[in-house]
Amino acid sequence: MTNHTTSRSAPTCAFITLGCKVNQYDTQAIREQLLSAGYREVPPDTPADVHVINTCSVTSMSDSKGRKYIRRVARQSPAGKVVVTGCSVDSDPHLAEKLRGAVEPGRLLLVGNDAKLSIASLLGDEKEAASACNTWSRGISTFEGHTRAFIKIQDGCNNFCAYCIVPYVRGRCRSRPIESIIDEARRLVGAGYREIVLTGIHAGQYGQDCGGSDLADVVERIAAIEGVGRLRLSSIEAMEVTDRLIELGASGVLCPHFHLPLQSGSDAVLARMKRTYTADDFLSATNRIAKKIPLASFTTDVLLAFPGETEDDYLATEAVCREVGFSRTHIFPYSERPGTAAADMPCKCPSHVIADRKQRLTAAARETALAYKRIFIGARAQVLVETERDSSGKLCGYTDRYVK
């Protein structure tokens, strides 16, 4: 039997991506660089000459999950290189020590976020090195395994919310040159992608670091590309939804779907989180959108049981969720993240309280989601088909309002 790593065929690579849509985009950029350098991709659960694990560090559990994957691929490819990149590398200065014994030092390559687009060069391809130095110097041409394509328009964040490690590991907001975004959008539309999703660590801050174009300008420029289908925003702060963005949604240029992270409906908790709005501010923003875009879909993130959250605080959050009528709610019980301001806050919620509130909010979220979806029973909608759901041949996909 031929040893995988000594085969004379092209060297093989495999990818594992954890975390956000920005990480998914970054992995695609790394994939295209390695493939252009002569690598051949294999499934992530098979032996490979190089495994790339793009990690997430949003919670301690995310870090732990990343280390588990690293150890797994090290076992399945005992002679291959293990390239670890992403936020865990930047957040944990002791990561190499924690992996000692699982991966031999000569096989382990740790690459921080700033250098992740130089992985091909670090593996020995100097031609790729020159073209990968600048984060925005090259883009992607396809989006492996997806029917919609993400375009990363910026990186970093300036907010420093009390619970969040991201600004420390990804740095301050850095906007991508608009012409680079448009060139990439043209390639993806030309490759047949019928939906483009604009993403970033803090997409609503696009352009604030360099002046000139803003997020609405990016939307209008992409919308003008011949053959473009749907155009969607992945996530944006409620306070950053401008009148121009609302008009673009009302006119059909943007999908009538807004993912607006609420985090909490309690003003006291929002203040401790260092969020920059009140519950009334958030409701005012959703009402302003709904007035211009009938049946707009709102999805959200809620950070449950933040330190000091009382029962009244929880009830305020549930009330806001019900009033907005979110079509989908991502609920994240608070998990202590070393290195953040919240990690040192007193009055952590007991586990039984967290479990109870998660159960109640999940039930409320299910009610609001079903109420929204029932509006469309009997209606016709365009669906971007993604998968065959079952053996009967039924197809599964999403409408422009992100109804599955």
Protein Blocks (a to p, Z undefined) as FASTA:
>chain_A
ZZfklccbdcddddddehjfklmmmmmmmmmmmmmnopacddfkbccfbdcddddfkbmk
lmmmmmmmmmmmmmmmmmbccddedjklmmmmklmmmmgojacfklpccddfklmmmmmm
mnopaklmmmmmpmklpccfbdehiabdcddfbgcjfklpakbcklmmnopaddddfklm
mmmmmmmmmnopabdcdddfblmlgoklngpiafklmmmmmmmpghiacdddfbdcfklm
cfklmmmmmnomaccbdcddfkpacfklmmmnopabdfklmmmmmmmmmmmmghiacddd
ddehiehiafklmmmmmmmmmmnopabdcdddddddehiaklmpghiacfklmmmmmmmm
mmmmmmmmmmmmmmmgoiacddddfbdfblnopacdddfkopZZ
